[in-house]
Structure formats: structure tokens, C-alpha cells
Amino acid sequence: MAHRRCLLSLARHATAIISQKKMPPLSAVEVLTRKSNPAITIPNSELSWFSLWSHSRHFSSSKSEDSETEVEVEMEEASDVEAEHDNAASDLGRDYSPVEKEAEAAAIGYKVLGPLQRSDRVFKDYEPVFAVVQIGSHQFKVSNGDSIFTERLKFCEVNDKLILNKVLLLGSPTQTIIGRPILPDAAVHAVVEEHALDAKVIIFKKKRRKNYRRTKGHRQELTKLRITDIQGIEKQEIKTDGKPLKAAVKNPEKIAAAV
């Protein structure tokens, strides 16, 4: 295929050289060619077949088109990655005002109260109450004492106290309260225990017959929260009287008689 292209290009150049001998007068050539800058004058002796055949010729095939598409895809992916890095860098380097911090945290679903003090007694005994809270785009069913991992939360450090104010549902042994979609009087208190990284995830992309393979690794940034209290529902005290609770065991004889 390449030899054929070379022969075609040589044939074109040869026809140009032959046609040069029968070149029309200069006036006709000036009419056919583009108008040049009047400040630059070209003598007649310098006119050659290069000036007549100066435009470039492009030979296309399926392979070249595929390579061009691959280059375009790689350029688009590189531009997307650079844009994401630029946005992340701009977010990290940006200075937020207290009002902006509070508004953005409220949009995610929490409010920062401040660092945890030694005198604070936030951790309580287990209570038979649960809540369904929304943090960002995720929902969690929690009770006091539970620990959950969420995506990295902004504007909070380790040992900061938080209020999770997007409570969707509250439940206890005696009642259940469902929000429409949020319960305005309910709140879930939590403490930030640590900021960590999730396990590595491998992202592998491949396009068959294109010699295209890309391997990337990603570790999601996480925040570990410890739930300390649930407010907005009546809590029932557990009375054990110093005796361990036993599960109810049915009498097998009664079960057989009923059958």
C-alpha cells in the first residue's frame, strides 16, 4: 500500500513538471493563484512547479483514522484529569468564610460544634433507639455507640463534635417516626474519630484491537464517625434488676399439641 502511494505521488509530480513546459503567461497564473502581498515581489524565474503544487496532500486509511481517534481520546482523558486536579487544588487552596463553611456543611448534612473537651460526657450506655441519617448521598442506620465510615467531611478535624441534622426516620420499641422527608426536631450527635483511606481499587480500561490499556489506582478518603446520642424520640429505660435477660423459649410439647 505504501509503495502504491509513493508511485501516485511521483506520478503527480511528474505531470506537474511536464505541464510546466506549457505554462500559461504570467497574467493568467496571477489570476489563478492567490493574491500575494504587494510588498513582496517574486521574479518570474523563481516560479516553479513547487508554487503550483504547494498545497499538502493527505492520504487517509483505516489505520491512520484509528490512530487519530486514539490520540483524540487520550487528549480528552488527559484534559479531564487535569481539570479534576485543578478543581481539587482550587478547593483545597480556597479560603472559606465561616458562613460558607456552615452552608456547605449543612448541604452535606452535618454541623460542626467544635472540639471535644475532657469534661464532656458524650458517650452513653446503649439505648434501644435507632435512626436513619443521610450524609451527602448515602444513608446509614445508626444507634448510639455505633461507628460508621463516610466520605471525607470538610471543615472538621479529629475529636470534633458534629450534629447530623438530616434524619429521615426514628425508631424505638414503642414508636416509629417517619420524616417527610426530614424530621426537623430530630438530631444525631457524633464525634470524628479519624480520617483514613479506603482499600485500593484498580481501574483498568481496555479497547480491543486498538492497543489501548490504562491502569489506575484509587483510594477513597474516608471519615470515621462515632455516634454518641440520638434525640427527638422518647427513650425507654432498660431495667434488668441485676439479672441477665433471657430469650423466651417455647415448650416443644405445646407446639406439638397445637400441630
Beta strands, then each sheet from edge to edge (+ up, - down):
strand 1: 110-115
strand 2: 130-135
strand 3: 138-142
strand 4: 147-151
strand 5: 160-164
strand 6: 167-171
strand 7: 176-178
strand 8: 187-197
strand 9: 201-207
strand 10: 212-218
strand 11: 221-231
sheet 1: 1+ 5- 8+ 11- 4+
sheet 2: 3+ 2- 6+ 7-
sheet 3: 9+ 10-
end
